[in-house]
Amino acid sequence: MREVAFLRKNADKWKEFESLLKDKSQDDPDKLADLYIELSADLAYAQANYPGSKTEEYLNQLSVAVHDEIYRSKKEETNRLITFWTRELPELFATKQKELLYSFIVFTVAIGIGVLSSMNDPSFVRYIMGDAYVNMTISNIDRGDPLAVYKEAEEMNMFFAITVNNVRVSFYAFASGLLTSLGVGMVLLNNGVMVGAFIHFFAKYGLVAEALRVIFIHGTLELSAIVIAGAAGFVVGNGFLFPGTRSRKYSFIKAGREGLKMIISLVPVFVAAGLLESFVTRYTEMPIWLSLFIILSSLAFILWYFVYLPITLKKKQ
């Protein structure tokens, strides 16, 4: 490629890089790292094809500036942990609202499939949830305590087991992105069908309202975590399938880093859901207003942090 063509192709990108460096309010170590990688590639190309040119000199100076900014940011970012949760994650989710929507749609459709399948095949719920669970729940229903399963285990043991399982399910949804977006869809389908079968099982006994009121005390956070983890998986899968102008390897690595951050954002959700299921859900006869307060508060937090706050920050920028 002739030097003039090389300049025309990349001039706008380099100007954008300069603007990013000048705007200190946008300092982000990950953005700067991505910038440094791209500039290094351009510099290497210029050194190989236009040695001693002004283009090489310009790119070298710009690369040095980015390098210095990266290490300056590392030294000055004393509140990184705070900014990670208050700015970096919301800004990331602002760019991933489509993936969140796709994940929610797939999961909701899967729940519908689970309900319809259970309605048309009485044995379906046993196939999905297992004979042991179904028989135990029927026994609890006959005794007048359909949700007694939440009262049987010791609280702390239950908390650790539930939290580990939630982490496992969510990480599995994220990791399935390595199999492209199809793998993520299968994980969401499997979990959604299970939820749908569960809902119809209690509906058959006329207990769906009571069951959902109790289960969604922790289930609001748990099911939201599955949807968000599915979105993280879609990010990884799409990063591989649709690299855009970047190399497939670079796009995949970048998407993997973003998806992993999305999973990290779920850590407080895992802990809160585990605490609620272990210590609160067992009180199945709590006042309706209290259970609804917990459910709506959990839903409000999810919508605020993962949808409203990111969109608001994006509009301000």
C-alpha positions as CSV (number, residue, x, y, z in Angstrom):
1,M,0.0,0.0,0.0
2,R,1.3,3.4,-0.9
3,E,2.0,5.8,2.0
4,V,-0.7,8.3,0.8
5,A,-3.3,5.5,0.8
6,F,-2.2,4.3,4.2
7,L,-2.6,7.9,5.6
8,R,-6.1,8.3,4.0
9,K,-7.2,5.0,5.4
10,N,-6.2,5.6,9.0
11,A,-6.2,9.5,9.4
12,D,-9.6,9.7,10.9
13,K,-8.8,6.9,13.4
14,W,-5.6,8.6,14.5
15,K,-7.4,11.9,15.0
16,E,-9.9,10.1,17.1
17,F,-7.1,8.6,19.2
18,E,-5.6,12.1,19.7
19,S,-9.0,13.4,20.9
20,L,-9.3,10.5,23.4
21,L,-5.9,11.4,24.8
22,K,-6.8,15.1,25.2
23,D,-10.1,14.3,26.9
24,K,-9.0,13.3,30.4
25,S,-12.5,12.6,31.5
26,Q,-12.6,9.6,29.3
27,D,-9.5,7.9,30.7
28,D,-10.1,4.2,30.7
29,P,-7.2,1.7,31.1
30,D,-8.9,-0.8,28.8
31,K,-9.7,1.7,26.1
32,L,-6.1,2.9,26.2
33,A,-4.8,-0.6,26.1
34,D,-6.9,-1.3,23.0
35,L,-5.7,1.9,21.5
36,Y,-2.0,1.0,22.2
37,I,-2.4,-2.3,20.5
38,E,-3.9,-0.8,17.3
39,L,-1.3,2.0,17.2
40,S,1.5,-0.6,17.7
41,A,0.2,-2.5,14.7
42,D,0.1,0.6,12.5
43,L,3.5,1.7,13.7
44,A,5.0,-1.7,12.9
45,Y,3.5,-1.5,9.4
46,A,4.9,2.0,8.9
47,Q,8.4,1.0,10.1
48,A,8.4,-1.9,7.7
49,N,7.1,0.0,4.6
50,Y,7.9,3.7,5.1
51,P,11.1,3.7,7.3
52,G,12.3,7.2,8.2
53,S,9.0,8.9,7.0
54,K,7.0,11.5,8.8
55,T,4.2,8.9,9.1
56,E,6.5,6.7,11.1
57,E,7.6,9.6,13.3
58,Y,4.0,10.7,13.9
59,L,2.9,7.2,14.9
60,N,5.9,6.7,17.1
61,Q,5.1,9.9,19.0
62,L,1.4,9.0,19.3
63,S,2.3,5.5,20.6
64,V,4.7,6.9,23.2
65,A,1.9,9.3,24.4
66,V,-0.5,6.4,24.7
67,H,2.1,4.3,26.5
68,D,2.8,7.1,29.0
69,E,-0.9,7.7,29.6
70,I,-1.5,4.0,30.4
71,Y,1.2,4.0,33.1
72,R,0.1,7.4,34.4
73,S,-3.4,6.1,34.7
74,K,-2.2,3.0,36.6
75,K,-0.4,5.2,39.1
76,E,-3.1,7.7,39.6
77,E,-6.1,5.4,39.6
78,T,-6.3,5.0,43.4
79,N,-10.0,4.6,43.4
80,R,-10.2,2.0,40.6
81,L,-12.4,-0.3,42.6
82,I,-15.0,2.4,43.0
83,T,-14.8,3.7,39.4
84,F,-15.1,0.1,38.2
85,W,-18.5,-0.3,39.8
86,T,-19.8,3.2,39.4
87,R,-18.5,4.1,35.9
88,E,-16.7,1.4,34.0
89,L,-19.4,-1.3,34.3
90,P,-22.3,1.0,33.6
91,E,-20.5,2.3,30.5
92,L,-19.9,-1.2,29.4
93,F,-23.5,-2.2,29.8
94,A,-24.5,0.9,27.9
95,T,-23.0,-0.7,24.8
96,K,-24.5,-4.2,25.5
97,Q,-28.3,-3.4,25.8
98,K,-29.0,-5.3,22.6
99,E,-27.4,-8.4,23.9
100,L,-29.3,-8.0,27.2
101,L,-32.6,-7.7,25.2
102,Y,-31.8,-10.8,23.0
103,S,-30.9,-12.8,26.1
104,F,-34.2,-11.8,27.8
105,I,-36.2,-12.7,24.8
106,V,-34.7,-16.1,24.3
107,F,-35.1,-16.9,28.1
108,T,-38.7,-15.7,28.1
109,V,-39.6,-17.8,25.0
110,A,-37.9,-20.8,26.6
111,I,-40.1,-20.3,29.7
112,G,-43.2,-20.3,27.4
113,I,-41.9,-23.5,25.7
114,G,-41.5,-25.2,29.2
115,V,-45.1,-24.2,30.1
116,L,-46.6,-25.5,26.9
117,S,-44.6,-28.7,26.9
118,S,-45.8,-29.5,30.5
119,M,-49.4,-28.8,29.5
120,N,-49.2,-31.2,26.6
121,D,-47.2,-33.9,28.2
122,P,-47.8,-34.7,31.9
123,S,-44.5,-36.6,32.1
124,F,-42.5,-33.7,30.8
125,V,-42.0,-32.1,34.3
126,R,-40.5,-35.3,35.6
127,Y,-38.2,-35.5,32.7
128,I,-37.0,-31.9,33.3
129,M,-37.0,-31.7,37.1
130,G,-36.4,-35.3,38.1
131,D,-38.7,-37.9,39.9
132,A,-37.1,-37.2,43.3
133,Y,-37.9,-33.5,43.3
134,V,-41.4,-34.0,41.9
135,N,-42.3,-36.7,44.4
136,M,-40.9,-34.7,47.3
137,T,-42.9,-31.6,46.3
138,I,-46.1,-33.6,45.9
139,S,-45.6,-35.0,49.3
140,N,-45.0,-31.5,50.7
141,I,-48.2,-30.3,48.9
142,D,-50.2,-33.2,50.5
143,R,-48.9,-32.1,54.0
144,G,-50.0,-28.5,53.3
145,D,-46.5,-27.0,53.0
146,P,-45.7,-27.0,49.2
147,L,-42.4,-25.0,49.6
148,A,-41.0,-26.9,52.6
149,V,-37.9,-27.7,50.5
150,Y,-36.6,-24.2,51.5
151,K,-36.8,-25.0,55.2
152,E,-34.9,-28.3,55.3
153,A,-31.2,-27.4,54.9
154,E,-29.1,-25.5,57.4
155,E,-28.8,-21.8,56.4
156,M,-25.1,-21.4,56.0
157,N,-24.6,-24.7,54.1
158,M,-27.5,-23.8,51.9
159,F,-26.1,-20.3,51.2
160,F,-22.7,-21.7,50.1
161,A,-24.3,-24.4,48.0
162,I,-26.7,-22.0,46.3
163,T,-24.1,-19.3,45.6
164,V,-21.7,-21.8,44.1
165,N,-24.5,-23.2,41.9
166,N,-25.5,-19.7,40.8
167,V,-21.9,-18.9,39.8
168,R,-21.6,-22.3,38.0
169,V,-24.8,-21.7,35.9
170,S,-23.9,-18.1,35.1
171,F,-20.3,-18.9,34.2
172,Y,-21.5,-21.8,32.0
173,A,-23.8,-19.4,30.1
174,F,-20.9,-17.1,29.6
175,A,-18.4,-19.8,28.6
176,S,-20.9,-21.2,26.1
177,G,-20.2,-18.2,24.1
178,L,-17.0,-20.0,23.1
179,L,-19.3,-22.2,21.1
180,T,-20.7,-19.1,19.4
181,S,-24.1,-17.6,20.2
182,L,-25.8,-20.9,19.5
183,G,-24.2,-22.4,22.6
184,V,-25.5,-19.5,24.7
185,G,-29.0,-19.9,23.2
186,M,-29.0,-23.6,24.2
187,V,-28.1,-22.8,27.9
188,L,-30.8,-20.1,28.1
189,L,-33.3,-22.5,26.5
190,N,-32.4,-25.3,29.0
191,N,-32.8,-23.0,32.0
192,G,-35.9,-21.3,30.7
193,V,-37.7,-24.6,29.9
194,M,-36.9,-25.7,33.5
195,V,-38.5,-22.6,34.9
196,G,-41.6,-23.0,32.6
197,A,-42.1,-26.6,33.7
198,F,-41.7,-25.5,37.3
199,I,-44.4,-22.8,36.9
200,H,-46.9,-25.2,35.3
201,F,-46.3,-27.9,37.9
202,F,-47.5,-25.6,40.7
203,A,-50.2,-24.1,38.5
204,K,-51.7,-27.6,38.1
205,Y,-52.2,-27.7,41.9
206,G,-53.6,-24.2,42.0
207,L,-50.5,-22.9,43.8
208,V,-48.7,-20.8,41.2
209,A,-49.4,-17.5,42.8
210,E,-48.2,-18.7,46.2
211,A,-45.1,-20.4,44.7
212,L,-44.0,-17.4,42.6
213,R,-44.5,-15.0,45.5
214,V,-42.2,-17.1,47.7
215,I,-39.7,-18.2,45.1
216,F,-39.3,-14.8,43.4
217,I,-38.0,-13.5,46.7
218,H,-34.6,-14.9,45.6
219,G,-35.6,-15.8,42.0
220,T,-35.8,-12.2,40.8
221,L,-32.1,-11.9,41.3
222,E,-31.3,-15.5,40.2
223,L,-33.2,-15.3,36.9
224,S,-31.9,-11.8,36.2
225,A,-28.3,-13.2,36.7
226,I,-29.0,-15.9,34.1
227,V,-30.2,-13.3,31.6
228,I,-27.2,-11.1,32.2
229,A,-24.8,-14.0,32.0
230,G,-26.5,-15.0,28.7
231,A,-25.9,-11.5,27.4
232,A,-22.2,-11.9,28.3
233,G,-22.1,-15.1,26.4
234,F,-23.7,-13.4,23.4
235,V,-21.0,-10.7,23.6
236,V,-18.3,-13.4,23.4
237,G,-20.0,-15.4,20.6
238,N,-20.7,-12.3,18.5
239,G,-17.1,-11.1,19.0
240,F,-16.0,-14.2,17.2
241,L,-18.7,-14.4,14.6
242,F,-18.7,-10.6,13.7
243,P,-15.2,-9.2,14.1
244,G,-16.0,-6.2,11.9
245,T,-12.9,-4.4,10.8
246,R,-10.7,-6.0,13.5
247,S,-9.0,-9.3,13.2
248,R,-11.1,-12.2,14.5
249,K,-8.5,-13.0,17.2
250,Y,-8.4,-9.5,18.5
251,S,-12.2,-9.1,18.4
252,F,-12.6,-12.4,20.3
253,I,-10.1,-11.4,23.0
254,K,-11.7,-8.0,23.4
255,A,-15.2,-9.5,23.6
256,G,-14.0,-12.1,26.1
257,R,-12.6,-9.4,28.4
258,E,-15.9,-7.5,28.2
259,G,-18.0,-10.6,28.8
260,L,-15.9,-11.5,31.9
261,K,-16.5,-8.0,33.3
262,M,-20.2,-8.6,32.9
263,I,-19.9,-11.8,34.9
264,I,-17.9,-10.0,37.6
265,S,-20.8,-7.5,37.9
266,L,-23.0,-10.4,39.0
267,V,-20.9,-11.2,42.1
268,P,-23.1,-9.0,44.4
269,V,-26.2,-10.5,42.8
270,F,-25.0,-14.0,43.5
271,V,-24.3,-13.2,47.1
272,A,-27.6,-11.4,47.6
273,A,-29.7,-14.1,45.9
274,G,-27.9,-16.8,48.0
275,L,-28.6,-14.9,51.3
276,L,-32.3,-14.4,50.4
277,E,-32.8,-18.0,49.4
278,S,-31.0,-19.4,52.5
279,F,-32.2,-17.0,55.2
280,V,-35.5,-15.4,53.9
281,T,-37.3,-17.6,51.4
282,R,-37.7,-20.3,54.1
283,Y,-40.3,-18.0,55.8
284,T,-43.0,-19.0,53.4
285,E,-45.8,-17.4,55.5
286,M,-44.4,-13.9,55.6
287,P,-46.8,-11.1,54.9
288,I,-47.6,-10.5,51.2
289,W,-46.5,-6.9,51.4
290,L,-43.1,-7.9,52.7
291,S,-42.4,-10.5,50.0
292,L,-43.6,-8.1,47.3
293,F,-41.4,-5.3,48.7
294,I,-38.3,-7.7,48.5
295,I,-39.3,-8.8,45.0
296,L,-39.9,-5.3,43.6
297,S,-36.8,-3.9,45.3
298,S,-34.7,-6.6,43.7
299,L,-36.3,-5.9,40.3
300,A,-35.8,-2.2,40.7
301,F,-32.1,-2.6,41.5
302,I,-31.6,-4.8,38.4
303,L,-33.3,-2.4,36.1
304,W,-31.6,0.6,37.6
305,Y,-28.0,-0.7,37.5
306,F,-28.0,-2.8,34.3
307,V,-30.4,-0.7,32.2
308,Y,-31.4,2.8,33.4
309,L,-28.0,3.9,34.7
310,P,-26.0,2.7,31.6
311,I,-28.5,4.4,29.2
312,T,-28.4,7.6,31.3
313,L,-24.6,7.7,31.3
314,K,-24.6,7.1,27.5
315,K,-27.0,10.0,26.9
316,K,-24.9,12.3,29.0
317,Q,-21.8,11.4,27.0
